[in-house]
Amino acid sequence: MPERNSVSYSSVISVICRSGQTEEAWEILSRMRADGLSPTRFTFAPILSSSSSLLQLSQAIQLHPLILKSGLLHPDPLSATALLNVMGRNGKLDDAVKLFEEMPEPTVLTWNCIIIAFAQQGFEMDSMFWFRELMRTGIGLTDCSLVSILKVFRSLKSYEFAEQIHALSIKSFFGLSILVSNALLNAYCSCFPLVSLDKFFSLLPAKDLITWNTFITAMAKIDRPDRTMELFLSMSLEGFSPNETTFTGMLCAFTKIGLGKYGELIHAKSIKRNLNSGAYVGSSLVEFYAKHHRLDDSVTAFADISNKNVVSWNALISGHTNEDAFASCLVFIKEMLASEFRPNEFTFSSILKSVSVSDLGQLHSFIIRMGYESNDYVSSSVITSYASHGLFSDALACTALVTPFHVGSSNAIACIYNKKGRFEEANELILLQDSPDNMSWNILLTAHAYKGNYLEAFWLFRRMQVSGFVIDNYTAVCLLSICSRISSLDLGRCFHGLILKANAGSCEVFVQNVLLDMYAKCGSLESCLAVFEEMPEKNLVSWTALVSGLGLHGFIVEALERFQQMEQEGFVPDGITFFAILCACRHGGFVEEGMRIFNRMRWVYGVEPEMDHYVCVVDLLCSFGRTKEAEVVISGMPFQPNTIIWRVFLQGCKKYSFA
């Protein structure tokens, strides 16, 4: 061009940014400034909206004063909105809010950006606050406004909010928008009663490929394979061709729930559409067959991938680590290197999960050679692998590489200190971290709990909350266990309420089991029964905790009934369950029932009694004068009786004058 101006420069910047060449656009902007031309309102937005997220943040920091100096920040919403969007995407919410409040007349696009900024970070209530503020302004909503707020609804507690937005979309005539329909469906799949989703899906005024993919994946994840396949076939009849997203979503879901025959059918369909050779579908097929212990088919699926990438190689290697085929993993790594693909942290972390003791040193040397010894993710896996094999000295030798920035590695070392009873060292190591995470706090809580420093543990939890960390399921288990030990029912109830409020594993079985145990040991059998009845899923530990609680409170008949109900529902009692019901029989004096259960323990369920079981049975018999039977039980023990058994037996003999 013989003569360039601000408009031509801005046009070139926009075109270059759309092609993904952000660095070149940055150079054009520098040349524009060197030519003495002033930026226009269209100069900065394309750069700030580019695809490189790491570059965007650095550019935003540099462009912010330039936009302000050019006089385009406050009067022009386009540049300011683009800048706000970058800040929100990178988690700089305080800066985003400050910029938003400085804007004299934010547009609906600006409002949408501030809503989605909080939604992407998972701040549901803040997102709803900004959405309500938008409605109060009277500017008017767009379909993107509804899509922005719907992104934050990801749990059952968001169900009512999602319904409100749904009603609003119908009232404001956005219900016909395919964009809003897809966002609603996606939100409902996360927080709606899934039995009602079929009706909602059938009533959608319009559907596209995203609609079908979203609903099919949701059905597959909730273990409805027949309905999933029905939808998959209906999709084709409706004129929609399944794409890579369709096949990948279904394969991932079928891998998780272990449905081999459906996965094979999806594989055949992908071959028919020539999608099995793609990296995404091919990697999903490799993972699917590996998880179903069909390694040969996994290798075949890998060979069919035309454009392999690191993810494909990692899927193959990870699948073989699950089968303890370490020799094969080494072969694959050599082939990976020969194909000019460099293993990453996920490659090494997968192998370290199943490496044998003899090969661990060799693999560690290879990791050092590849330059990953300072990678926090890999080094923490190395430390954990050494510890899992009992090589604690080798694990602790890695401490020299751990810096305050290596949070994962520090946590792994601190866990070892806890296991070895070196709680002070664990505490010191965690306190040296620059940015401790939730796991770091949980390790500290566990250390104080092990030491019996319960007051310090509660004080530490308070510090954790003040620091902005949210209680998770591991925190909940640790705190509830402390409540059980100190028999504090009121404190346990407070933590129960906090768990429900924070949704900290309140629906997870192992958290519910600890709640059961806490209420039983703290004297509230009613609450214990209520938690048990409300559990959406129960396992053997749940039943054992209930039986133990009933026996502890003297409800022996009810404990025996629950034990029988547990058997009827298909749960096979283990040694701990038998000990719980035998203790209940001992407390209630149910000698005949206790002996019947003790005999069934070995002959029906094949569970060999341990010392605790024999102590319980001998005590049960001796407490009611049946010392001859107790003597027979003792003589039939496959190992030597301990002092407790002899003490119980002699006390029974003395009590009933059989000494």
Secondary structure, DSSP 4 states (H G I P E B T S, - for coil): --S--HHHHHHHHHHHHHTT-HHHHHHHHHHHHHTTPPP-TTTHHHHHTSS-HHHHHHHHHHHHHHHHHTT-SSS-HHHHHHHHHHHHHTT-HHHHHHHHHH-SS--HHHHHHHHHHHHHTT-HHHHHHHHHHHHHHTS---HHHHHHHHTT--SGGGHHHHHHHHHHHHHTT-TT-HHHHHHHHHHHHHHS-GGGHHHHHHT-S---HHHHHHHHHHHHHTT-HHHHHHHHHHHHHTT----HHHHHHHHHHHHHHT-HHHHHHHHHHHHHTT-TTSHHHHHHHHHHHHHTT-HHHHHHHHHT-SS--HHHHHHHHHHHHTTT-HHHHHHHHHHHHHTT----HHHHHHHHTT--HHHHHHHHHHHHHTT-TT-HHHHHHHHHHHHHTT-HHHHHHGGGG--TT-HHHHHHHHHHHHHTT-HHHHHHHHHT-SS--HHHHHHHHHHHHHHT-HHHHHHHHHHHHHTTPPP-HHHHHHHHHHHHHHT-HHHHHHHHHHHHHHTSSTT-HHHHHHHHHHHHHTT-HHHHHHHHHH-SS--HHHHHHHHHHHHHTT-HHHHHHHHHHHHHTTPPP-HHHHHHHHHHHHHHT-HHHHHHHHHHHHHTT-PPP-HHHHHHHHHHHHTTT-HHHHHHHHHT-SS---HHHHHHHHHHHHHTT--
